[in-house]
Amino acid sequence: MFRPEIERMRGYQPGEQPRGTKVVKLNTNENPYPASPKVAEAVAAAVPSLRRYPDPHATAFRMRAADVLSQQSDAITPDWILCGNGSDDILTIVTRTFVGEGQVVRYATPSYVLYQTLAEIQGAAQEIVPYESDWSLGFEFTAPDERLRLAYLANPNSPSGVCLAPGEVAAIADMLPCPLLVDEAYADFADTNCLDLVRSNERVMVSRTLSKSYALAGLRFGYLVAQPQVIEQLGKVKDSYNCDALSIAAATAAIDDQAWLEENVNRVRAGRERLMGGLEGLGFAVTPSQANFVWVTHPRVGHDQLYLSLKERGVLVRYLSYPNWGDGLRITVGDDAQIDTLLAMLGEMV
Ligand SMILES: *Cc1c(COP(=O)(O)O)cnc(C)c1O
């Protein structure tokens, strides 16, 4: 009784979410620090109105976000923004809007595995382009294909943490024969972002999330920036009330607190440099990261073995293995104590 596409697929496998508190959790790129205190106040203030349906367009958030983004780019107005139940919801909406059964999506590998899941649900074919050994993208990524409807690009990428320069992404978008979704889940931790490209090319969309840099993974709130005529079409596809009243209130307070964001991002970036230095000192090959995690391989010790030994000792990192490519560990930047614990344990293991 199921659609064959659904029976065939494996389904997205999220990183482990243990419920104990003892675990040092460095496997799903959560922020190690608590969110802005203004978030809790905003949630409490929103509780009395839960009797009512939420604003289907999350207008309060879009107005604040438009102000904040206008300081980083040319003027952006609320009609350039679409909100979602996490940026995963945004990715779903974009995929459903552009890609029909039997059409084609393109993405690079290794990257965010959800792109594959979304394509499978749509019954779309996938063109999976391997990154070059220096994490750049070859001509294959922009090659013509009549059935191609959407390309995804995580930038900074996960698991590598590598960020392509906006000029490179602009060139990719210009050559691609289809819309490009630039998944900027980690852009707040990077030196550059692609927000400006949205204005010059209507086929560029940029997605962001409050899960990582705003320390609100449990909230589920993300958004998309695209030209208003694109947002209008996407709005027809989203669930009418895809963001609830508590998350809209919380997300609005969070994005309003840019002083908190700046301080947090600086702490995480300082932790990232220390973690990278420590891992290099232990003989790991560390990919230079623009995100809140690092991708490492070790020339001698098996990565699955390291993952399991760490897990036995209460430290969770992400072991990732990609077909025809290889494996490694993706380690989230924790707080100082977590970084010390991890480095000490790895020091004994390698
Ligand atoms: C974490 C992540 C997301 C999803 O974020 P949510 O807003 O929590 O759904 C999207 N893309 C990439 C590459 C991510 O790592």
The ligand as an SDF file (V2000), in Angstrom:
LIG
                    3D

 15 15  0  0  0  0  0  0  0  0999 V2000
   21.8190   21.4660   10.9910 C   0  0  0  0  0  0  0  0  0  0  0  0
   21.6810   21.6550    9.5080 C   0  0  0  0  0  0  0  0  0  0  0  0
   20.4790   22.0440    8.9230 C   0  0  0  0  0  0  0  0  0  0  0  0
   19.1580   21.9570    9.6410 C   0  0  0  0  0  0  0  0  0  0  0  0
   18.9250   22.7810   10.5900 O   0  0  0  0  0  0  0  0  0  0  0  0
   17.5060   22.8390   11.3060 P   0  0  0  0  0  0  0  0  0  0  0  0
   17.1620   24.2630   11.1830 O   0  0  0  0  0  0  0  0  0  0  0  0
   17.7700   22.4040   12.6920 O   0  0  0  0  0  0  0  0  0  0  0  0
   16.5140   21.9890   10.5890 O   0  0  0  0  0  0  0  0  0  0  0  0
   20.4310   22.3050    7.5810 C   0  0  0  0  0  0  0  0  0  0  0  0
   21.5150   22.1580    6.8080 N   0  0  0  0  0  0  0  0  0  0  0  0
   22.6920   21.7600    7.3180 C   0  0  0  0  0  0  0  0  0  0  0  0
   23.8690   21.6050    6.4070 C   0  0  0  0  0  0  0  0  0  0  0  0
   22.7960   21.4760    8.6750 C   0  0  0  0  0  0  0  0  0  0  0  0
   23.9360   21.0160    9.1670 O   0  0  0  0  0  0  0  0  0  0  0  0
  1  2  1  0
  2  3  1  0
  2 14  2  0
  3  4  1  0
  3 10  2  0
  4  5  1  0
  5  6  1  0
  6  7  2  0
  6  8  1  0
  6  9  1  0
 10 11  1  0
 11 12  2  0
 12 13  1  0
 12 14  1  0
 14 15  1  0
M  END
$$$$
